[in-house]
Amino acid sequence: MDIPFIRLARFALDCTNSTLLAIEQMHYEFKNTRTEVFKYSTSCFRKSVRSLQPIC
């Protein structure tokens, strides 16, 4: 495997973990969580893609 793929997989795992943590926290804090979680996960993946652009 080449390094860009490994970095992409790492970013995806980080985003998944942080999104799951956010879901758990928001589950207790907010009743309507779908939009909040969606905003959080999309911003996380956008940051990952931006940071990967120079690599690819």
N, C-alpha and C positions, 0 to 999 in steps of 0.2 A: 504493500500500500504506500502511496505517496503521502507526503506531509500535509498538503492542503486537505486531503480527505480526512485525515486523522484530526486536524484542527476543526474541520466542519463538524465532525461527529462530537468532539468535545464541547463545542459551542451549543450544539443541539441538546446534549445532555444537561449542560448548565441551565439552559433556558427551560427545559422540562422540569428540572428540580426546583428552580426558583418559581416557576409558574405553579407547581403543585403546592409549594409552601404558601404562596400568595392565596391560592384557593382555600387552603386550610384556615389561614388567618381571616380572610374575608368572609368565610362561612360563619364565623362567630360574630363578626363586626357588622356585616351588612346582610339584609335579606335578599336584595336584588344583586346577585354577584356576577351574572353573565357578562354584562357590559364592562364592569371593572376588570374582570379576568381577561376578557378579550383585549381591552386596551393594553393591559400589562404585557400579555404574551406577544402581541404584535409589535410593541415598542422594543421588546427584548430581541425578537428575531430580526428586526430592522437593524439594531445595533450590531448583531452578530454578522449580518450580511455586509454591513459597511466595513467592519473590521477585517472581513475576509477578502474584500475586493483587491487590495494590493497583492495578496498572496496568489490569487488565481491567475 
